[in-house]
Every structure is written in structure tokens, then in C-alpha cells.
């Protein structure tokens, strides 16, 4: 498995995460995926 660090903005906030790719990942092909996120407390 290959792990890549990714960053993106959401509502002006910089977010970071890990993208887990299978060893045989080919960017030219479509594959199924799952996405998990954790909410962040606002107070």
C-alpha cells in the first residue's frame, strides 16, 4: 500500500489527510473507493 499526504481547503480552512493507494494503483483507471472523515469540534 502506498500512502500519500494530501491537503485541501474547506470553508477557508486548510485540511490534511492521508490517501491510501493499492500497490497496483493505475491513475489511468477508475477504481472503487471509500472516504472517512471525522468532525472537528467548533467550540
VOBAGU-595252 format. One record per residue: x negated, y, z negated of N, C-alpha, C in turn; residue number from 1. Coordinates in steps of 0.1 Angstrom, whole numbers, plus 5000, padded with zeros to 4 digits. Each point is the difference from the previous one (the first is absolute). Example, Ala and Ser with C-alpha at 12.3 -4.5 7.8 and 13.67 -1.06 7.14 Angstrom:
<site n_east="4868" n_north="4943" n_up="4922" ca_east="5009" ca_north="5012" ca_up="5000" c_east="4991" c_north="5012" c_up="5000" n="1"/>
<site n_east="5004" n_north="5011" n_up="5007" ca_east="4991" ca_north="5011" ca_up="5000" c_east="5008" c_north="5011" c_up="4992" n="2"/>
END
This chain:
<site n_east="4992" n_north="4988" n_up="5000" ca_east="5008" ca_north="5012" ca_up="5000" c_east="4991" c_north="5012" c_up="5000" n="1"/>
<site n_east="5004" n_north="5010" n_up="5008" ca_east="4993" ca_north="5013" ca_up="5000" c_east="5009" c_north="5010" c_up="4993" n="2"/>
<site n_east="4993" n_north="5008" n_up="4992" ca_east="5007" ca_north="5011" ca_up="4992" c_east="4995" c_north="5013" c_up="5005" n="3"/>
<site n_east="5009" n_north="5009" n_up="5004" ca_east="4996" ca_north="5014" ca_up="5004" c_east="5007" c_north="5010" c_up="4991" n="4"/>
<site n_east="4993" n_north="5010" n_up="4996" ca_east="5006" ca_north="5011" ca_up="4993" c_east="5007" c_north="5009" c_up="5009" n="5"/>
<site n_east="5012" n_north="5004" n_up="4997" ca_east="5008" ca_north="5009" ca_up="5009" c_east="5004" c_north="5012" c_up="4991" n="6"/>
<site n_east="5002" n_north="5012" n_up="5007" ca_east="5005" ca_north="5012" ca_up="4993" c_east="5010" c_north="5006" c_up="5009" n="7"/>
<site n_east="5010" n_north="5006" n_up="4994" ca_east="5011" ca_north="5007" ca_up="5007" c_east="5006" c_north="5010" c_up="4991" n="8"/>
<site n_east="5008" n_north="5009" n_up="5006" ca_east="5007" ca_north="5011" ca_up="4992" c_east="5014" c_north="4996" c_up="4999" n="9"/>
<site n_east="5006" n_north="5003" n_up="4989" ca_east="5015" ca_north="4999" ca_up="4998" c_east="5004" c_north="5011" c_up="4991" n="10"/>
<site n_east="5009" n_north="5009" n_up="5006" ca_east="5005" ca_north="5012" ca_up="4993" c_east="4988" c_north="5008" c_up="4995" n="11"/>
<site n_east="4990" n_north="5001" n_up="5008" ca_east="4988" ca_north="5009" ca_up="4997" c_east="4990" c_north="4994" c_up="4990" n="12"/>
<site n_east="5003" n_north="4987" n_up="4996" ca_east="4991" ca_north="4994" ca_up="4990" c_east="4991" c_north="4989" c_up="5008" n="13"/>
<site n_east="4987" n_north="5000" n_up="4998" ca_east="4991" ca_north="4990" ca_up="5006" c_east="5002" c_north="4987" c_up="4992" n="14"/>
<site n_east="5003" n_north="4990" n_up="5007" ca_east="5002" ca_north="4986" ca_up="4995" c_east="4989" c_north="4991" c_up="5006" n="15"/>
<site n_east="4996" n_north="4990" n_up="4992" ca_east="4990" ca_north="4991" ca_up="5004" c_east="5005" c_north="4986" c_up="4998" n="16"/>
<site n_east="4995" n_north="4990" n_up="5007" ca_east="5005" ca_north="4987" ca_up="4999" c_east="4990" c_north="4990" c_up="5007" n="17"/>
<site n_east="5003" n_north="4987" n_up="4998" ca_east="4992" ca_north="4990" ca_up="5007" c_east="5009" c_north="4993" c_up="5011" n="18"/>
<site n_east="4994" n_north="4998" n_up="5011" ca_east="5006" ca_north="4993" ca_up="5011" c_east="4993" c_north="4987" c_up="5001" n="19"/>
<site n_east="5008" n_north="4989" n_up="4998" ca_east="4994" ca_north="4986" ca_up="5001" c_east="5003" c_north="4994" c_up="5014" n="20"/>
<site n_east="4990" n_north="4997" n_up="5007" ca_east="5001" ca_north="4995" ca_up="5013" c_east="4995" c_north="4985" c_up="5001" n="21"/>
<site n_east="5007" n_north="4991" n_up="5007" ca_east="4995" ca_north="4987" ca_up="5001" c_east="4986" c_north="4999" c_up="5008" n="22"/>
<site n_east="4992" n_north="4990" n_up="4998" ca_east="4987" ca_north="4999" ca_up="5006" c_east="5002" c_north="5001" c_up="5015" n="23"/>
<site n_east="5010" n_north="4994" n_up="5006" ca_east="5001" ca_north="4999" ca_up="5014" c_east="5009" c_north="5012" c_up="5006" n="24"/>
<site n_east="5001" n_north="5011" n_up="4993" ca_east="5008" ca_north="5011" ca_up="5004" c_east="4995" c_north="5006" c_up="5013" n="25"/>
<site n_east="5010" n_north="5002" n_up="5009" ca_east="4997" ca_north="5006" ca_up="5013" c_east="5009" c_north="5012" c_up="5002" n="26"/>
<site n_east="4994" n_north="5012" n_up="5001" ca_east="5008" ca_north="5012" ca_up="5000" c_east="5009" c_north="5001" c_up="5013" n="27"/>
<site n_east="4997" n_north="4992" n_up="5010" ca_east="5008" ca_north="5001" ca_up="5012" c_east="5013" c_north="4991" c_up="4999" n="28"/>
<site n_east="5001" n_north="4993" n_up="4989" ca_east="5012" ca_north="4991" ca_up="4999" c_east="5009" c_north="5005" c_up="4988" n="29"/>
<site n_east="5013" n_north="4998" n_up="5001" ca_east="5009" ca_north="5003" ca_up="4989" c_east="5000" c_north="4988" c_up="4990" n="30"/>
<site n_east="5001" n_north="5003" n_up="4987" ca_east="5001" ca_north="4989" ca_up="4990" c_east="5010" c_north="5005" c_up="4990" n="31"/>
<site n_east="5005" n_north="4990" n_up="4992" ca_east="5010" ca_north="5003" ca_up="4990" c_east="4992" c_north="5006" c_up="4988" n="32"/>
<site n_east="5007" n_north="5009" n_up="4992" ca_east="4993" ca_north="5006" ca_up="4989" c_east="5010" c_north="5002" c_up="4988" n="33"/>
<site n_east="4994" n_north="5002" n_up="4989" ca_east="5008" ca_north="5004" ca_up="4988" c_east="4994" c_north="5012" c_up="4994" n="34"/>
<site n_east="5008" n_north="5008" n_up="4993" ca_east="4995" ca_north="5012" ca_up="4994" c_east="5005" c_north="5001" c_up="4986" n="35"/>
<site n_east="4991" n_north="5002" n_up="4991" ca_east="5004" ca_north="5002" ca_up="4986" c_east="4995" c_north="5014" c_up="4995" n="36"/>
<site n_east="5008" n_north="5006" n_up="4992" ca_east="4996" ca_north="5013" ca_up="4994" c_east="5005" c_north="5001" c_up="4986" n="37"/>
<site n_east="4993" n_north="5008" n_up="4993" ca_east="5003" ca_north="5002" ca_up="4985" c_east="5004" c_north="5015" c_up="4999" n="38"/>
<site n_east="5011" n_north="5002" n_up="4993" ca_east="5004" ca_north="5014" ca_up="4998" c_east="4990" c_north="5007" c_up="4990" n="39"/>
<site n_east="4999" n_north="5013" n_up="5001" ca_east="4991" ca_north="5007" ca_up="4991" c_east="5009" c_north="5009" c_up="4991" n="40"/>
<site n_east="4999" n_north="5000" n_up="4987" ca_east="5008" ca_north="5009" ca_up="4991" c_east="4997" c_north="5014" c_up="5004" n="41"/>
<site n_east="5011" n_north="5008" n_up="4999" ca_east="4999" ca_north="5014" ca_up="5003" c_east="4999" c_north="5009" c_up="4988" n="42"/>
<site n_east="5001" n_north="4994" n_up="4988" ca_east="4999" ca_north="5009" ca_up="4988" c_east="4987" c_north="4998" c_up="4993" n="43"/>
END
